[in-house]
Amino acid sequence: MFLRAYPSARALVILYIMILHIWVFFILFTYRPEIH
């Protein structure tokens, strides 16, 4: 298994997922839809 053979790669994947979630939450919380 790739992630088992490379622990550093697994750490990078976890870091990538965390950054992706933070980015999504940032977009959701800062997005203000126009209310008409």
GROMACS elastic network, one bead per residue, 0.5 to 0.9 nm:
[ bonds ]
;  ai    aj funct       b0    kb
    1     4     6  0.53335   500
    1     5     6  0.62020   500
    1     6     6  0.87425   500
    2     5     6  0.52186   500
    2     6     6  0.62535   500
    2     7     6  0.88352   500
    2     9     6  0.82899   500
    2    10     6  0.85889   500
    3     6     6  0.51457   500
    3     7     6  0.60488   500
    3     8     6  0.82162   500
    3     9     6  0.62381   500
    3    10     6  0.52261   500
    3    11     6  0.89437   500
    3    13     6  0.89402   500
    4     7     6  0.60683   500
    4     9     6  0.88625   500
    4    10     6  0.77122   500
    5     9     6  0.87001   500
    6     9     6  0.52984   500
    6    10     6  0.66579   500
    7    10     6  0.50563   500
    7    11     6  0.64168   500
    7    12     6  0.87737   500
    8    11     6  0.50333   500
    8    12     6  0.62957   500
    8    13     6  0.86969   500
    9    13     6  0.61894   500
    9    14     6  0.86476   500
   10    13     6  0.50447   500
   10    14     6  0.62392   500
   10    15     6  0.85645   500
   11    14     6  0.51229   500
   11    15     6  0.61107   500
   11    16     6  0.85404   500
   12    16     6  0.60156   500
   12    17     6  0.85781   500
   13    17     6  0.61800   500
   13    18     6  0.86113   500
   14    17     6  0.51343   500
   14    18     6  0.62038   500
   14    19     6  0.86706   500
   15    18     6  0.51022   500
   15    19     6  0.61971   500
   15    20     6  0.85420   500
   16    19     6  0.51768   500
   16    20     6  0.60744   500
   16    21     6  0.86577   500
   17    20     6  0.50113   500
   17    21     6  0.61970   500
   17    22     6  0.86119   500
   18    21     6  0.52087   500
   18    22     6  0.61803   500
   18    23     6  0.85833   500
   19    22     6  0.50665   500
   19    23     6  0.60684   500
   19    24     6  0.86170   500
   20    23     6  0.51039   500
   20    24     6  0.62337   500
   20    25     6  0.86919   500
   21    24     6  0.50817   500
   21    25     6  0.61430   500
   21    26     6  0.84303   500
   22    25     6  0.51929   500
   22    26     6  0.60019   500
   22    27     6  0.86476   500
   23    27     6  0.62546   500
   23    28     6  0.86749   500
   24    27     6  0.51675   500
   24    28     6  0.61982   500
   24    29     6  0.86385   500
   25    28     6  0.50131   500
   25    29     6  0.59967   500
   25    30     6  0.83745   500
   26    29     6  0.53368   500
   26    30     6  0.59724   500
   26    31     6  0.82759   500
   27    30     6  0.53301   500
   27    31     6  0.57716   500
   28    31     6  0.53818   500
   28    32     6  0.84374   500
   29    32     6  0.78959   500
   32    35     6  0.87945   500
